[in-house]
């Protein structure tokens, strides 16, 4: 991030006045297509798509050098089963059954990749049918479970990735995934975890995306308040079941070709269908641009838990603590974990600024990630300080036992606010 981009970003957030960023819906069919890596900078992406929280598609030129595009795909553009079996055949992977609805998702099982590929080949030979159903390999943590060397190169546009930076520091998890499946596999209607950003690259195959900007999903709720499982279902035309459906704008539709990269903005609900046998690499990520969205999402999740167990509020000892425990079990994070997340990222940015990095130590352009720069670090600290101030003042966070937290949240906030003052650009 350069100085001019940081000024632009901070003016943007001052204009929001503490409101979480949203995303205006462009005209149907008008998702921008970014053609040339050489003429599209990090600042271009930051100002044009990340800050306004708008989707875009990058051409296959941005991923042309990836090893997975060379080795995972045959000369005819199909999945290279032979290579995948040789390299990863014994790795156990999660597999979802697209033909079975379990709440608003699909049930999963685990099997060696070689067994899934055997199923996939039989599915193709059977005319894209199997008595076992339509199985989709989803959420395979390739980077966590195996060596991802020469599989992909993280594009600089997505290099400010606090979510994976945090989990890498703990060495227990990540939010980097591989998906693969035959024609007809799909992901039901959803918004990404923690209202994170995501990016998705088709290594081979084609996908159809249906996008709804933040807030549009409310018009899709059924008469019981639930969100749909499949936004392409004819059931949505039933006004008795979906009484507000007519107030929802048509989805923004995108067809993603092989090699192309889709940027999914924060909080946008979407549904995705594989139009061909497809392999994709996907990351979820959070940074200063959508941190407020993540914090807003966590507050909503806690409210939902509290509402569910409200009848035991006066009789259950440590009711507030139990709500946090339930929230973590359901969402993967609670207020205590979120504070640790903010603390780790904040301490790393404070250390970076303390080292006094020179002006040459900044991000590169054209799709190759390099070192985090001092302007980005200062911007990050400002975003963390704003969210941490809101968190410290939140009544439910004040009920969390912070006695073992080091530093104490108020002390960390004081440190951050001091840095914000000294690094403010006038």
LINMO-V119612 format. One record per residue. N is the residue number from 1. RES is the residue in one letter. BURIAL is 1 if it has 9 or more other ideal C-beta (glycine too) atoms within 8 Angstrom, else 0. D_CENTER is the distance of its C-alpha to the mean C-alpha in whole Angstrom. Layout:
N,RES,BURIAL,D_CENTER
N,RES,BURIAL,D_CENTER
//
This chain:
1,X,1,21
2,X,1,25
3,X,0,27
4,X,0,27
5,X,1,23
6,X,1,23
7,X,1,26
8,X,1,24
9,X,1,21
10,X,1,23
11,X,0,25
12,X,1,22
13,X,1,21
14,X,0,25
15,X,0,25
16,X,1,22
17,X,0,24
18,X,0,22
19,X,0,20
20,X,1,16
21,X,1,15
22,X,1,15
23,X,1,15
24,X,0,19
25,X,0,19
26,X,0,21
27,X,0,24
28,X,0,23
29,X,0,23
30,X,0,22
31,X,1,19
32,X,1,20
33,X,0,20
34,X,1,20
35,X,0,23
36,X,0,24
37,X,0,23
38,X,0,26
39,X,0,26
40,X,1,22
41,X,0,22
42,X,1,19
43,X,1,20
44,X,0,20
45,X,1,17
46,X,1,16
47,X,1,19
48,X,1,18
49,X,1,15
50,X,1,13
51,X,1,15
52,X,1,16
53,X,1,13
54,X,1,14
55,X,1,13
56,X,1,15
57,X,1,16
58,X,1,17
59,X,1,20
60,X,1,21
61,X,0,23
62,X,1,20
63,X,1,19
64,X,0,23
65,X,0,24
66,X,1,21
67,X,1,23
68,X,1,21
69,X,1,22
70,X,0,26
71,X,1,26
72,X,1,24
73,X,1,25
74,X,0,29
75,X,0,31
76,X,0,31
77,X,0,27
78,X,0,27
79,X,1,25
80,X,1,27
81,X,1,28
82,X,0,31
83,X,1,29
84,X,1,26
85,X,1,28
86,X,0,30
87,X,0,27
88,X,1,25
89,X,1,27
90,X,0,28
91,X,1,24
92,X,0,23
93,X,1,20
94,X,1,19
95,X,1,20
96,X,1,19
97,X,1,22
98,X,1,21
99,X,0,25
100,X,0,24
101,X,0,23
102,X,0,22
103,X,0,21
104,X,1,18
105,X,1,17
106,X,1,19
107,X,0,21
108,X,1,20
109,X,0,23
110,X,0,23
111,X,1,25
112,X,1,26
113,X,1,25
114,X,1,28
115,X,0,29
116,X,1,26
117,X,1,27
118,X,0,30
119,X,1,29
120,X,1,27
121,X,1,30
122,X,1,32
123,X,1,30
124,X,1,31
125,X,0,35
126,X,0,35
127,X,0,34
128,X,0,30
129,X,0,31
130,X,1,32
131,X,0,33
132,X,0,30
133,X,1,28
134,X,1,25
135,X,1,23
136,X,1,19
137,X,1,18
138,X,1,14
139,X,0,12
140,X,1,15
141,X,1,14
142,X,1,16
143,X,0,16
144,X,0,17
145,X,0,20
146,X,0,21
147,X,0,22
148,X,0,19
149,X,0,22
150,X,0,23
151,X,1,20
152,X,1,18
153,X,0,18
154,X,0,15
155,X,1,15
156,X,1,16
157,X,1,14
158,X,1,11
159,X,1,13
160,X,1,13
161,X,1,10
162,X,1,11
163,X,1,9
164,X,1,10
165,X,1,13
166,X,1,14
167,X,1,14
168,X,0,16
169,X,0,18
170,X,0,19
171,X,0,19
172,X,0,18
173,X,0,14
174,X,1,11
175,X,1,8
176,X,1,9
177,X,1,11
178,X,1,13
179,X,1,14
180,X,1,18
181,X,1,20
182,X,1,23
183,X,1,24
184,X,1,23
185,X,1,20
186,X,1,17
187,X,0,14
188,X,1,15
189,X,1,14
190,X,1,11
191,X,0,9
192,X,1,5
193,X,0,6
194,X,1,8
195,X,1,7
196,X,1,4
197,X,1,4
198,X,1,4
199,X,1,7
200,X,1,10
201,X,1,13
202,X,1,16
203,X,1,18
204,X,1,21
205,X,1,21
206,X,1,20
207,X,1,18
208,X,1,18
209,X,1,15
210,X,1,16
211,X,1,14
212,X,1,15
213,X,1,15
214,X,1,14
215,X,0,18
216,X,1,19
217,X,1,18
218,X,0,20
219,X,1,23
220,X,1,22
221,X,1,23
222,X,1,26
223,X,0,29
224,X,0,28
225,X,0,25
226,X,0,22
227,X,1,19
228,X,1,20
229,X,0,19
230,X,0,20
231,X,1,20
232,X,0,23
233,X,0,25
234,X,0,29
235,X,0,29
236,X,1,27
237,X,0,30
238,X,0,32
239,X,0,32
240,X,0,34
241,X,1,30
242,X,1,28
243,X,0,30
244,X,1,28
245,X,1,26
246,X,0,29
247,X,0,27
248,X,1,24
249,X,0,23
250,X,0,23
251,X,1,20
252,X,1,19
253,X,1,19
254,X,1,18
255,X,1,19
256,X,1,18
257,X,0,20
258,X,1,21
259,X,1,19
260,X,1,17
261,X,1,14
262,X,1,12
263,X,1,10
264,X,1,8
265,X,1,8
266,X,1,7
267,X,1,9
268,X,1,10
269,X,1,11
270,X,1,12
271,X,1,14
272,X,1,14
273,X,1,18
274,X,1,19
275,X,1,22
276,X,0,24
277,X,1,23
278,X,1,20
279,X,1,18
280,X,1,14
281,X,1,12
282,X,1,8
283,X,1,6
284,X,1,3
285,X,1,5
286,X,1,7
287,X,1,10
288,X,1,14
289,X,1,13
290,X,1,10
291,X,1,12
292,X,1,14
293,X,1,12
294,X,1,11
295,X,1,14
296,X,1,15
297,X,1,13
298,X,1,15
299,X,1,18
300,X,0,18
301,X,1,17
302,X,1,20
303,X,0,22
304,X,0,21
305,X,1,22
306,X,1,25
307,X,0,27
308,X,0,27
309,X,1,29
310,X,0,31
311,X,0,34
312,X,0,34
313,X,1,33
314,X,0,37
315,X,0,38
316,X,1,35
317,X,0,36
318,X,0,33
319,X,1,31
320,X,1,28
321,X,1,28
322,X,1,27
323,X,1,25
324,X,1,23
325,X,1,23
326,X,1,22
327,X,1,19
328,X,1,18
329,X,0,19
330,X,0,17
331,X,1,14
332,X,0,14
333,X,1,15
334,X,1,17
335,X,1,19
336,X,0,21
337,X,1,18
338,X,1,16
339,X,1,19
340,X,0,19
341,X,1,16
342,X,1,17
343,X,1,20
344,X,1,19
345,X,1,17
346,X,1,20
347,X,0,23
348,X,1,22
349,X,1,22
350,X,1,25
351,X,0,26
352,X,1,25
353,X,1,27
354,X,0,30
355,X,0,31
356,X,0,31
357,X,1,29
358,X,0,31
359,X,0,30
360,X,0,30
361,X,0,27
362,X,1,24
363,X,1,22
364,X,1,23
365,X,0,22
366,X,1,22
367,X,1,19
368,X,0,20
369,X,1,19
370,X,0,21
371,X,0,22
372,X,0,20
373,X,1,23
374,X,1,25
375,X,1,24
376,X,1,20
377,X,1,21
378,X,1,23
379,X,1,21
380,X,1,18
381,X,1,21
382,X,1,22
383,X,1,18
384,X,1,18
385,X,1,22
386,X,1,21
387,X,1,19
388,X,1,21
389,X,1,24
390,X,1,23
391,X,1,22
392,X,1,25
393,X,0,27
394,X,1,25
395,X,0,28
396,X,1,26
397,X,1,25
398,X,0,28
399,X,0,29
400,X,1,27
401,X,0,29
402,X,0,28
403,X,0,32
404,X,0,30
405,X,1,28
406,X,0,28
407,X,0,28
408,X,0,29
409,X,1,26
410,X,0,29
411,X,0,30
412,X,1,27
413,X,1,26
414,X,0,30
415,X,1,29
416,X,1,26
417,X,1,28
418,X,0,31
419,X,1,29
420,X,1,27
421,X,0,31
422,X,0,32
423,X,1,29
424,X,0,30
425,X,0,30
426,X,0,33
//
